[in-house]
Amino acid sequence: MKRGQRSASWEADTCAVCPAQLLGAGEFDVTDRPGRDSRYEPTAGYRVNAVTAAPTCVHPYRVGLMPGAYASTNAPLPQASPPPAPEPAHLELPTDADDLEGWCIAMLRVVEPEEMASALARAEATAVTRFPARQVVAVLRKVWASELARQH
């Protein structure tokens, strides 16, 4: 992918608060997960790095780019490769509801296609221990639809 180019699938594959919704490759940084080093900036409409203020994606497996300081240090974009797999930290139930969708997708991306239904059931059972059932079901419906389409 070239600097400034947008992937046709980013709008569907990334979070609503991801800079990939608006910006092209190299115009935002990618970190390995949500955390204190990135926060949602309401005026921008996406997450930014707390130190550099660079737009920041926190789900490399969703945007398909390895973690890197592409915008803040002009790091070169990686050559085309399969999207990185979710790391163990992505499989930990988030504390913030904004990260629930990314967590659910990570849970589905580490299993084989025939295991997706049981992984989804486990994700639901786990998520309702922290989040309202109505919110969990809404997220799971969205994730299930997008991940099933991605498999075909």
C-alpha positions as CSV (number, residue, x, y, z in Angstrom):
1,M,0.0,0.0,0.0
2,K,1.2,3.5,-0.9
3,R,1.4,6.4,1.5
4,G,-2.0,8.2,1.5
5,Q,-3.8,5.3,-0.1
6,R,-7.0,4.0,1.6
7,S,-8.0,0.4,1.7
8,A,-11.5,-0.2,0.3
9,S,-12.3,-2.4,3.3
10,W,-11.2,0.0,6.1
11,E,-14.6,1.6,6.5
12,A,-16.1,-1.8,7.2
13,D,-13.1,-3.4,9.0
14,T,-12.1,-0.7,11.4
15,C,-13.7,0.9,14.5
16,A,-15.9,4.0,14.1
17,V,-13.2,5.9,16.1
18,C,-10.3,4.7,13.9
19,P,-8.4,7.3,11.8
20,A,-8.4,4.8,9.0
21,Q,-12.1,5.8,8.5
22,L,-10.8,9.2,7.2
23,L,-7.1,9.0,6.5
24,G,-4.9,7.0,4.2
25,A,-1.9,4.7,5.0
26,G,1.0,6.5,6.5
27,E,-1.3,9.4,7.7
28,F,-1.8,7.7,11.1
29,D,0.2,5.6,13.5
30,V,-0.7,2.0,14.5
31,T,-0.1,0.7,18.0
32,D,-0.5,-2.8,19.3
33,R,-3.6,-2.1,21.4
34,P,-5.8,0.5,23.2
35,G,-4.2,2.1,26.2
36,R,-3.3,5.3,28.0
37,D,-1.0,6.3,25.2
38,S,-3.9,6.9,22.9
39,R,-7.2,8.6,23.6
40,Y,-10.3,9.5,21.6
41,E,-10.2,13.1,20.5
42,P,-13.8,14.3,19.9
43,T,-12.8,17.2,17.7
44,A,-10.9,15.0,15.3
45,G,-13.3,12.1,15.5
46,Y,-10.6,9.4,16.1
47,R,-7.9,8.3,18.6
48,V,-4.7,10.3,18.9
49,N,-1.4,9.6,20.5
50,A,-1.3,11.3,23.9
51,V,2.2,12.5,23.4
52,T,2.6,13.2,19.7
53,A,-1.1,13.9,18.9
54,A,-0.7,11.8,15.8
55,P,-3.9,10.0,14.6
56,T,-3.6,6.5,16.0
57,C,-5.2,3.1,15.1
58,V,-5.1,0.6,18.1
59,H,-6.1,-2.5,16.2
60,P,-3.4,-3.6,13.8
61,Y,-5.2,-6.8,12.9
62,R,-8.3,-4.8,11.8
63,V,-6.4,-2.2,9.7
64,G,-4.0,-4.7,8.3
65,L,-0.8,-2.8,9.2
66,M,1.8,-3.8,11.6
67,P,2.3,-1.4,14.6
68,G,4.5,1.6,13.5
69,A,4.9,5.4,13.9
70,Y,3.9,6.0,10.3
71,A,2.6,9.5,10.8
72,S,4.5,10.8,13.8
73,T,8.0,9.7,12.5
74,N,7.3,9.1,8.8
75,A,8.2,5.5,9.3
76,P,8.1,3.6,6.0
77,L,5.0,1.5,5.3
78,P,5.5,-2.2,5.3
79,Q,5.3,-4.2,2.1
80,A,2.0,-5.9,1.4
81,S,1.5,-8.9,3.7
82,P,-1.4,-10.7,5.4
83,P,-2.9,-8.7,8.3
84,P,-1.2,-9.4,11.7
85,A,-2.9,-11.8,14.0
86,P,-4.4,-10.5,17.2
87,E,-1.9,-10.7,20.1
88,P,-2.7,-12.2,23.5
89,A,-3.4,-8.7,24.9
90,H,-6.1,-8.2,22.3
91,L,-7.9,-11.2,23.8
92,E,-8.3,-9.6,27.2
93,L,-11.8,-8.3,27.9
94,P,-11.6,-4.5,27.6
95,T,-12.7,-2.2,30.4
96,D,-14.0,0.4,27.9
97,A,-17.2,-0.3,25.9
98,D,-15.6,1.5,22.9
99,D,-13.1,-1.4,22.6
100,L,-15.7,-4.2,22.8
101,E,-16.1,-4.6,19.0
102,G,-12.3,-4.9,18.5
103,W,-12.1,-7.5,21.3
104,C,-14.9,-9.5,19.7
105,I,-13.2,-9.4,16.3
106,A,-9.9,-10.5,17.9
107,M,-11.7,-13.5,19.5
108,L,-13.0,-14.6,16.1
109,R,-9.8,-14.0,14.2
110,V,-7.9,-16.5,16.4
111,V,-10.2,-19.5,15.7
112,E,-10.8,-21.6,12.6
113,P,-14.0,-20.8,10.6
114,E,-15.8,-23.8,11.9
115,E,-15.1,-22.7,15.5
116,M,-16.6,-19.2,15.1
117,A,-20.0,-20.0,16.5
118,S,-18.6,-21.4,19.7
119,A,-16.1,-18.5,20.0
120,L,-18.9,-16.1,19.6
121,A,-20.9,-17.8,22.4
122,R,-17.8,-17.7,24.6
123,A,-17.3,-14.0,23.8
124,E,-20.9,-13.2,24.7
125,A,-20.8,-15.1,28.0
126,T,-17.6,-13.3,28.9
127,A,-18.7,-9.8,27.8
128,V,-22.0,-9.8,29.7
129,T,-20.0,-10.1,32.9
130,R,-18.8,-6.5,32.3
131,F,-21.2,-4.8,29.8
132,P,-25.0,-4.6,29.5
133,A,-26.4,-7.6,27.5
134,R,-28.2,-5.3,25.0
135,Q,-24.9,-3.6,24.2
136,V,-23.1,-6.9,23.9
137,V,-25.7,-8.4,21.6
138,A,-25.6,-5.3,19.3
139,V,-21.8,-5.5,19.0
140,L,-21.9,-9.3,18.4
141,R,-24.5,-8.9,15.6
142,K,-22.3,-6.4,13.8
143,V,-19.1,-8.4,14.3
144,W,-20.7,-11.7,13.3
145,A,-22.0,-10.2,10.1
146,S,-18.7,-8.6,9.1
147,E,-16.6,-11.6,10.0
148,L,-18.8,-14.1,8.2
149,A,-18.6,-11.9,5.1
150,R,-14.8,-11.7,5.5
151,Q,-14.6,-15.5,5.5
152,H,-16.2,-15.8,2.0
